[in-house]
């Protein structure tokens, strides 16, 4: 599949066995960090943490990405499919609630092989697919039966903004169609007796400064398109990262007033199935130290 790569909606068709795509990825899996992460939604992290595997490179090139070091600069270590399957099993032994595949889109075919290999050797905890929402339905269909929990972003309500901040002009339709397929696969959220999600979809949206109308439009689309079939997680942790300093309107954190306006709008829409992140003082703490640990 990597010889004529069409895994994401960019459809660049590049031969990743010889070159890197727009995403920056070759045909080799590259991972930047394997960790126990405690800063995901409560139903994902719980007390034991989420078993994150942070993949390098990304098919969505957001100028403000908080994981810029790995998503845009490609920091990481190349590993084999066999090694990835071993990592999954090692994470399970650490007692984490799930395997959390972070920005996995570029490596879906390799991940499928690694998951099947690990499952044949005793991997049983839920698998979380944690992505930007810029996905292709055909790619998501490949994962049917292997993924238990989908954790997609829904970043933009208009392709004007997606083009400006992420360099793609088909984000909205890609997110809607792929999230619809995710819900079809795993159904409504299911939790175990400890409150940890074992099946379902959680749609994330991060509020951008000076873009409150975008957030309102996104939340309205989520309500109209997906109703109560998915949980909603509204994130307030934005801080200027990457190339955000080149865009004055997003070169700051969000304000208390902006957050309050979104909180009020959630009430107006009657969206109460999910999470609303508090505004902190040190949002940078949510960014892991990508040091190649446990790879």
C-alpha positions as CSV (number, residue, x, y, z in Angstrom):
1,X,0.0,0.0,0.0
2,X,2.9,2.4,0.6
3,X,4.1,2.2,-3.0
4,X,1.1,4.2,-4.1
5,X,0.0,5.8,-0.9
6,X,-3.6,6.9,-0.7
7,X,-4.2,6.2,3.0
8,X,-5.4,9.7,3.8
9,X,-7.6,12.3,2.0
10,X,-4.6,14.0,0.4
11,X,-4.4,11.1,-2.0
12,X,-0.8,12.0,-2.9
13,X,-0.1,8.6,-4.5
14,X,3.6,8.8,-3.7
15,X,5.9,5.7,-3.5
16,X,6.8,5.8,0.2
17,X,9.3,3.0,-0.3
18,X,11.5,5.5,-2.2
19,X,10.3,8.9,-1.0
20,X,8.4,10.6,1.9
21,X,4.9,11.8,1.4
22,X,3.5,15.2,2.3
23,X,3.1,13.6,5.8
24,X,6.8,13.2,6.0
25,X,6.5,9.4,6.5
26,X,8.4,6.7,4.6
27,X,7.3,3.0,4.5
28,X,9.1,2.4,7.8
29,X,7.2,2.8,11.1
30,X,8.6,5.6,13.2
31,X,7.8,6.1,16.9
32,X,8.8,8.9,19.2
33,X,7.6,7.7,22.6
34,X,5.9,4.8,24.3
35,X,4.5,5.8,27.7
36,X,1.8,5.6,30.3
37,X,-0.2,8.7,29.8
38,X,-2.4,10.2,32.5
39,X,-3.7,13.4,30.7
40,X,-6.3,11.9,28.4
41,X,-10.1,12.0,29.1
42,X,-10.9,10.4,32.5
43,X,-12.6,7.4,30.9
44,X,-9.4,6.7,28.9
45,X,-6.7,7.4,31.4
46,X,-8.4,6.4,34.6
47,X,-6.1,5.5,37.5
48,X,-3.8,3.2,35.5
49,X,-3.1,5.5,32.6
50,X,-3.4,5.0,28.8
51,X,-0.7,3.0,27.0
52,X,0.3,5.6,24.4
53,X,2.3,5.0,21.3
54,X,3.2,8.3,19.7
55,X,3.9,7.9,16.0
56,X,6.1,10.4,14.2
57,X,4.9,12.5,11.2
58,X,1.3,13.4,10.5
59,X,-0.9,13.7,7.4
60,X,-2.4,17.0,8.8
61,X,0.1,19.8,8.9
62,X,-1.4,22.1,11.6
63,X,0.7,25.2,12.1
64,X,0.0,25.2,15.8
65,X,0.6,21.5,16.5
66,X,1.6,21.0,20.2
67,X,3.5,17.9,19.1
68,X,5.4,19.8,16.5
69,X,8.7,18.1,17.3
70,X,7.3,14.7,16.1
71,X,4.4,15.6,13.8
72,X,6.2,18.3,11.6
73,X,9.9,17.7,12.4
74,X,9.6,13.9,12.2
75,X,11.6,13.1,15.3
76,X,11.5,9.5,16.2
77,X,13.0,6.0,15.8
78,X,12.3,3.5,13.0
79,X,11.1,0.1,14.2
80,X,9.8,-3.1,12.6
81,X,6.3,-4.4,12.6
82,X,7.4,-7.2,14.9
83,X,8.9,-4.7,17.4
84,X,5.6,-2.7,17.3
85,X,3.6,-5.8,18.2
86,X,6.0,-6.4,21.1
87,X,5.5,-2.8,22.3
88,X,1.7,-3.4,22.4
89,X,2.2,-6.5,24.6
90,X,4.7,-4.7,26.9
91,X,2.2,-1.9,27.4
92,X,-0.4,-4.4,28.4
93,X,2.0,-5.9,31.0
94,X,2.4,-2.4,32.5
95,X,-1.3,-2.6,33.5
96,X,-2.5,0.3,31.3
97,X,-6.2,0.6,30.4
98,X,-5.7,0.5,26.7
99,X,-3.3,0.8,23.8
100,X,-3.5,4.4,22.5
101,X,-2.3,4.9,18.9
102,X,-1.5,8.6,18.6
103,X,-1.4,10.0,15.0
104,X,-1.4,6.5,13.5
105,X,-2.8,7.3,10.0
106,X,0.4,7.2,8.1
107,X,1.2,3.7,9.3
108,X,-2.3,2.0,9.2
109,X,-1.2,-1.0,7.1
110,X,1.8,-1.7,9.4
111,X,-0.3,-1.2,12.5
112,X,-2.9,-3.6,11.3
113,X,-0.2,-6.3,10.9
114,X,1.3,-5.5,14.3
115,X,-2.1,-5.6,16.0
116,X,-3.0,-9.0,14.5
117,X,0.4,-10.3,15.5
118,X,0.0,-9.0,19.1
119,X,-3.6,-10.2,19.4
120,X,-2.5,-13.7,18.4
121,X,0.0,-13.6,21.4
122,X,-2.5,-12.4,24.0
123,X,-3.2,-8.7,23.5
124,X,-6.7,-8.2,24.9
125,X,-7.0,-4.7,26.2
126,X,-9.0,-2.1,24.2
127,X,-7.3,-0.3,21.2
128,X,-7.7,3.4,20.9
129,X,-7.3,5.1,17.5
130,X,-6.3,8.7,18.4
131,X,-6.3,10.9,15.2
132,X,-6.7,14.4,13.7
133,X,-10.0,13.4,12.1
134,X,-8.5,13.9,8.7
135,X,-9.2,10.4,7.6
136,X,-10.4,8.5,4.6
137,X,-13.4,6.2,5.0
138,X,-11.7,3.4,3.0
139,X,-8.7,3.5,5.5
140,X,-11.0,3.4,8.5
141,X,-12.8,0.5,7.1
142,X,-9.5,-1.5,7.1
143,X,-9.6,-1.2,10.9
144,X,-13.0,-2.7,11.4
145,X,-12.8,-5.3,14.2
146,X,-9.4,-4.2,15.3
147,X,-10.2,-0.8,17.0
148,X,-12.4,-0.6,20.0
149,X,-12.4,3.2,20.7
150,X,-12.0,6.0,18.2
151,X,-10.7,9.3,19.4
152,X,-10.9,11.7,16.4
153,X,-10.5,15.5,16.4
154,X,-13.1,17.6,14.7
155,X,-11.1,20.8,14.3
156,X,-12.8,23.0,11.8
157,X,-16.3,23.8,10.5
158,X,-15.1,25.4,7.3
159,X,-12.4,24.4,4.8
160,X,-11.3,28.0,4.7
161,X,-9.9,27.5,8.2
162,X,-8.5,24.0,7.5
163,X,-6.7,25.4,4.4
164,X,-5.2,28.3,6.4
165,X,-4.1,26.4,9.5
166,X,-3.6,22.8,8.3
167,X,-3.0,23.1,4.5
168,X,-6.0,21.0,3.3
169,X,-9.2,22.1,1.6
170,X,-11.3,19.0,2.3
171,X,-11.1,18.6,6.1
172,X,-14.8,19.0,7.0
173,X,-16.2,16.4,4.7
174,X,-13.4,14.0,5.5
175,X,-14.0,14.3,9.2
176,X,-17.8,13.9,9.0
177,X,-17.6,10.9,6.7
178,X,-14.8,9.1,8.7
179,X,-16.4,9.8,12.1
180,X,-19.7,8.4,10.7
181,X,-17.8,5.2,9.8
182,X,-16.2,5.0,13.2
183,X,-19.5,5.2,14.9
184,X,-20.9,2.5,12.6
185,X,-18.1,0.2,13.6
186,X,-18.1,0.5,17.3
187,X,-21.5,1.9,18.2
188,X,-22.4,4.0,21.2
189,X,-19.9,4.3,24.1
190,X,-19.7,1.3,26.5
191,X,-17.8,1.4,29.9
192,X,-16.5,-1.2,32.3
193,X,-17.3,-1.3,36.0
194,X,-14.4,1.1,36.6
195,X,-15.7,3.7,34.3
196,X,-13.2,3.1,31.6
197,X,-14.5,3.2,28.0
198,X,-14.2,-0.1,26.2
199,X,-16.1,0.7,23.0
200,X,-17.3,3.9,21.3
201,X,-16.2,7.2,19.9
202,X,-15.1,10.4,21.6
203,X,-15.0,13.4,19.4
204,X,-12.4,16.0,20.5
205,X,-12.5,19.7,19.7
206,X,-9.8,22.2,20.8
207,X,-10.9,25.8,21.1
208,X,-8.6,28.2,19.1
209,X,-8.2,31.8,20.2
210,X,-10.2,34.3,18.1
211,X,-12.1,31.4,16.5
212,X,-15.1,31.0,18.8
213,X,-17.5,31.0,15.9
214,X,-15.6,28.0,14.4
215,X,-16.0,26.2,17.7
216,X,-19.7,26.9,17.9
217,X,-20.2,25.7,14.3
218,X,-18.2,22.5,15.0
219,X,-20.3,21.7,18.1
220,X,-23.5,22.4,16.2
221,X,-22.4,20.0,13.4
222,X,-21.5,17.3,16.0
223,X,-25.0,17.7,17.6
224,X,-26.7,17.5,14.2
225,X,-24.7,14.8,12.6
226,X,-23.9,12.5,15.6
227,X,-26.4,13.4,18.3
228,X,-25.8,11.1,21.3
229,X,-23.9,8.4,19.4
230,X,-20.5,9.8,20.5
231,X,-19.1,11.5,23.5
232,X,-17.8,15.1,23.1
233,X,-14.6,16.4,24.6
234,X,-14.0,20.1,24.4
235,X,-10.4,21.0,25.0
236,X,-9.1,24.3,26.4
237,X,-5.4,23.5,26.5
238,X,-4.4,25.5,23.4
239,X,-1.1,27.4,23.6
240,X,1.0,28.8,20.8
241,X,3.3,26.1,19.4
242,X,5.0,25.3,16.2
243,X,4.5,28.1,13.7
244,X,1.6,29.7,15.6
245,X,3.7,32.9,16.1
246,X,3.3,33.5,12.3
247,X,-0.5,33.9,12.8
248,X,-1.1,36.8,15.2
249,X,-4.7,35.8,15.9
250,X,-3.8,32.5,17.3
251,X,-0.5,33.5,18.9
252,X,-2.0,33.4,22.5
253,X,-3.9,31.1,24.8
254,X,-7.7,31.3,25.0
255,X,-9.3,33.6,27.5
256,X,-11.8,32.8,30.3
257,X,-14.4,34.8,28.4
258,X,-13.9,32.6,25.3
259,X,-14.1,29.4,27.4
260,X,-17.3,30.7,29.1
261,X,-18.9,31.5,25.8
262,X,-18.3,27.9,24.6
263,X,-19.6,26.5,27.9
264,X,-22.8,28.5,27.5
265,X,-23.2,27.3,23.9
266,X,-22.8,23.7,25.0
267,X,-25.7,24.3,27.4
268,X,-27.7,26.0,24.6
269,X,-27.2,22.9,22.3
270,X,-28.0,20.6,25.2
271,X,-24.7,18.7,24.8
272,X,-23.9,17.1,28.1
273,X,-22.5,13.8,27.1
274,X,-18.7,14.3,27.5
275,X,-16.1,16.5,29.0
276,X,-15.2,20.1,29.2
277,X,-11.6,20.9,30.0
278,X,-10.7,23.6,32.6
279,X,-8.5,26.5,31.7
280,X,-5.1,25.9,33.2
281,X,-2.0,28.1,33.7
282,X,0.5,25.6,32.4
283,X,-1.0,24.0,29.3
284,X,2.5,23.0,28.2
285,X,2.4,20.2,30.8
286,X,0.1,18.2,28.6
287,X,2.9,17.8,26.0
288,X,5.0,14.7,26.6
289,X,8.8,14.7,26.6
290,X,9.5,12.8,23.4
291,X,12.7,11.0,24.4
292,X,12.2,7.6,22.6
293,X,11.4,5.9,25.9
294,X,10.4,2.2,25.9
295,X,11.0,1.9,22.1
